[in-house]
Amino acid sequence: MPGVWRVLSVWLLLLGCFSSLSFADERLEICHGYGCVAQVDVVYAEAQLEKMRQVLLLAVDADDERSFLAGAMGQLYRWAGQQSIVRNDRGGNYADENVPGRMDCIDHSTSTTRLLRLLEARGYLRWHRVLEPEARHFAGLIAVHWSAVIEETGTEGGERFVVDSWFVDNGEPAVILPLDEWKKGAGPDV
């Protein structure tokens, strides 16, 4: 019998190790106040993140994943808005005037990158990897707009895309554009 107990003990130990690999609720800081001067802790329940996994799992290629990712970003911001004043944020910098919770492109590029990294860490992105935010410049000198960036994987020199939630009201799907087009000024007029 001692051999049976040893096998059973090893089996229970392994089961415990594998069960610890399961995911749990995730806490994330979302920036607001322009320039990320204020941050609020937001908690995403495992059930919410499982919904994101199920949506992104529907993607059959990189184009599909970007399409689903736009909506997923909107939903993640909507849930953040249910817990915080970022619900007041409107697209651009002028529609929300001086309300608490307003966000500029630095707030959005930082927060969206954090959200993308959360999805990436959980293995939910199959055709993209998350890069550092990028700026676009006008007149070659001043960075006037920042955005989160993803890159297609699986091909050499994968195409890069911005995931830009700054253009839209809180909870709306993010705008995803090729980085090169965005750098030339593409995107909604807000």
Steps between C-alpha positions, in 0.01 A plus 500: 500500500780753556565507124132579431508792746817631341345487150180660633704773674696577182178506299337743749811716498495518120129575500564784744775639276279494192208658683726786606553576131140609463440869467336724756355848506742762366570845646623766259570873526319722250642850443296819484536871567719572195859379495420203726509731805229293670442127496213288622509131586253295299426133562406273212317191621611166364154459342544830311843399376364162396251686279793684338676167443191352337459800270865506395499124452250550215771667290619286209783733392676826588235719331228329700697535821537876448128531433410311818773681694343840422177392668683329786682826580170684507352242736801510733472880519125472557563271799767742625243780471253303713758512780648845456467854371659412164138433395486879438767492229395602149688466174778751441592773745215747466166315526546420868612850596624503860310201641671270750624184334583658164786340314750631247703291254772434758241360742349287222826375350630400844174337616430328169854358496441364851171342391664349191785360712243342732337323205841404361619358834191282515570365152189661348690663210596238246597714199646811665750609758490822701764768443575824679276801423602722209457869427418675179662833431396791288751744358763243602546642847221461749334174601134589476335163545585165660346157452538138607658278233476133403696305241389202293693186584587202287647699212835669475466873542139469616276795433443738792168650602386760750225410743367847574222540755555878526285562192182355657275544803555270796379150420497534121718275280856626460619622162760265349702631206828414329773687686633662181159646410443620856839671505390697193190624684239230432220454749165653589478877522433578866 
